[in-house]
Amino acid sequence: MKQEGAILVVDDNPDILIAVKLLLKQYYQTVITTDNPFDIEKLLKEQQIEVILLDMNFNHDAISGQEGFYWLKKIITQDPAVVVVLMTAYSDITLAVEAIKAGAADFIAKPWKNEQLQGVVAAAFSHAKDKQRVNKLTRQAQGLNQALSNQKFEFLGQSPAMQTVFDTIEKAAQTDANILLTGESGTGKELAAHAIHMASNRSAHPFIGLDMGSLAESLFESELFGHKKGAFTDAKEDRVGHFELAHGGTLFLDELANLPAQQQATLLAALQNRQVTPVGSAKTIDVDIRLISATNENLPQAVLDNRFRQDLLYRINTVEIRLPPLRERIEDIPLLTEYYLDYFNQKYKRALSITPGDLELLCRYSWPGNVRELAHSIERAVILSDSEYVDIRAVIPADACELPGRQISEAAAENNHSYDTFDLEILEQRAVRAALKFHQGNVTQAAKALGLTRGAMYRRLERYDL
Ligand SMILES: Nc1ncnc2c1ncn2[C@@H]1O[C@H](COP(=O)(O)OP(=O)(O)OP(=O)(O)O)[C@@H](O)[C@H]1O
């Protein structure tokens, strides 16, 4: 079987070109030849070339090898990943050393034995593959660092609605299916995307997110597919696109509902072909990604309104997961409150608690900004508090505090405990411990909260060895 990849042979002698081609095409998929070194630049732009066999003298009678050095430098500047082997009829050891110092991988003297040429080309090829691998890894690592530096929270929930979400995530994560996450802003779509990635067999590879909503139209292709240096005025360096960064891993495209028609078509083509072409390059790059998309819009409606391509919707929503708004799962509010109170207590070096009355307020409020708003409200409350308790009234809208209340949300309170036992003695012991913790060891207050006299409380402390 022939090895994948391409070799370019550049020599002004047509007999040599024919001889090398006949030999190498038995082993390599693509062997290109040219007698004109001015073709090199164009050929390198048009396709991926791993190895170049380069003559050192192109003018008749030239023997210094200077031309070979000139073209060698040009090639290395244009594509540092290409491996160059220099050839000359007038070999001498000094030239060989100089060529290698100038960046050639090897040097071969004409006339050569076929086995010798084959050996040198095979070594150059494996060197080229290594270079490509290192290049790709370096570029992925840059993207990874960026992705990892984002602070991520735990993805929590104990309501039945969230249990369904977790179950679907677990099932879908094992497959390579494209997943569409829907739900209002702040319901946790990005956290869900992370959770899917971490539960998948792509978790050792990058998770790369891109917010399409904040992407300037002119940067769309460059951000997604990358660009070559000089492709447009601001392209000062080569840039790796998000598709390529996510190779082997997960690409998360957030807020993709408002893409203009042209960009929808471009995105669809990349997803269908599993290939991208950086701006300013003619070479395509194969990409292996799992796509997770997110939107807070109703995409089927957008299709009916002719704002979103139906074929793109079918491509991205193999599995659809809806993140329910927080007001549909108030059972999650106590758990989330406890988590964020802990988190911000640590962050701001405080030890604040929340009163049952304030927890009730949180459970009654409708949270239009969902969990993000809850987390921000708790952070503000921690920052503003002067006492040992957070003051929720100071951070949620005044009219929300005046709502006729259920007493502390019963659903919330009940679901905050998952019963692994109904043994009353064990439950009582846990309640006593929890009350003590809540009142920071103050026995009188804990007894009052439990509806016990101080005497009854002390008997229980003794019985449970607390
Ligand atoms: N289930 C959850 N558990 C813990 N925190 C959560 C949860 N859901 C959301 N959050 C919090 O809310 C914030 C917003 O979540 P996320 O960015 O995932 O929402 P989103 O649905 O992607 O929002 P948008 O549509 O605005 O991009 C997170 O940073 C996190 O603090």
The ligand as an SDF file (V2000), in Angstrom:
LIG
                    3D

 31 33  0  0  0  0  0  0  0  0999 V2000
  -27.2500   23.6220   36.9680 N   0  0  0  0  0  0  0  0  0  0  0  0
  -26.4030   24.5900   37.3710 C   0  0  0  0  0  0  0  0  0  0  0  0
  -25.6520   24.3870   38.4700 N   0  0  0  0  0  0  0  0  0  0  0  0
  -24.8300   25.3510   38.9190 C   0  0  0  0  0  0  0  0  0  0  0  0
  -24.7060   26.5520   38.3350 N   0  0  0  0  0  0  0  0  0  0  0  0
  -25.4330   26.8180   37.2410 C   0  0  0  0  0  0  0  0  0  0  0  0
  -26.3180   25.8440   36.7010 C   0  0  0  0  0  0  0  0  0  0  0  0
  -26.8880   26.3650   35.6110 N   0  0  0  0  0  0  0  0  0  0  0  0
  -26.3780   27.5950   35.4550 C   0  0  0  0  0  0  0  0  0  0  0  0
  -25.5110   27.8860   36.4430 N   0  0  0  0  0  0  0  0  0  0  0  0
  -24.8230   29.1720   36.6620 C   0  0  0  0  0  0  0  0  0  0  0  0
  -25.3550   30.1080   35.7490 O   0  0  0  0  0  0  0  0  0  0  0  0
  -24.3050   30.6590   34.9270 C   0  0  0  0  0  0  0  0  0  0  0  0
  -24.8230   30.7230   33.5210 C   0  0  0  0  0  0  0  0  0  0  0  0
  -24.8800   29.4050   33.0000 O   0  0  0  0  0  0  0  0  0  0  0  0
  -24.6090   29.1220   31.4650 P   0  0  0  0  0  0  0  0  0  0  0  0
  -23.6280   30.1140   30.9160 O   0  0  0  0  0  0  0  0  0  0  0  0
  -24.2920   27.6910   31.3190 O   0  0  0  0  0  0  0  0  0  0  0  0
  -26.0500   29.4630   30.8930 O   0  0  0  0  0  0  0  0  0  0  0  0
  -26.5190   29.5440   29.3910 P   0  0  0  0  0  0  0  0  0  0  0  0
  -27.8260   28.8620   29.3360 O   0  0  0  0  0  0  0  0  0  0  0  0
  -25.4460   29.0570   28.5020 O   0  0  0  0  0  0  0  0  0  0  0  0
  -26.7270   31.1110   29.2100 O   0  0  0  0  0  0  0  0  0  0  0  0
  -26.7220   31.9890   27.8630 P   0  0  0  0  0  0  0  0  0  0  0  0
  -27.8490   31.4930   27.0190 O   0  0  0  0  0  0  0  0  0  0  0  0
  -26.9460   33.3700   28.3670 O   0  0  0  0  0  0  0  0  0  0  0  0
  -25.3680   31.7880   27.2540 O   0  0  0  0  0  0  0  0  0  0  0  0
  -23.1270   29.7240   35.0780 C   0  0  0  0  0  0  0  0  0  0  0  0
  -21.9210   30.4200   35.0190 O   0  0  0  0  0  0  0  0  0  0  0  0
  -23.3200   29.1710   36.4450 C   0  0  0  0  0  0  0  0  0  0  0  0
  -22.7880   30.1060   37.3660 O   0  0  0  0  0  0  0  0  0  0  0  0
  1  2  1  0
  2  3  1  0
  2  7  2  0
  3  4  2  0
  4  5  1  0
  5  6  2  0
  6  7  1  0
  6 10  1  0
  7  8  1  0
  8  9  2  0
  9 10  1  0
 10 11  1  0
 11 12  1  0
 11 30  1  0
 12 13  1  0
 13 14  1  0
 13 28  1  0
 14 15  1  0
 15 16  1  0
 16 17  2  0
 16 18  1  0
 16 19  1  0
 19 20  1  0
 20 21  2  0
 20 22  1  0
 20 23  1  0
 23 24  1  0
 24 25  2  0
 24 26  1  0
 24 27  1  0
 28 29  1  0
 28 30  1  0
 30 31  1  0
M  END
$$$$
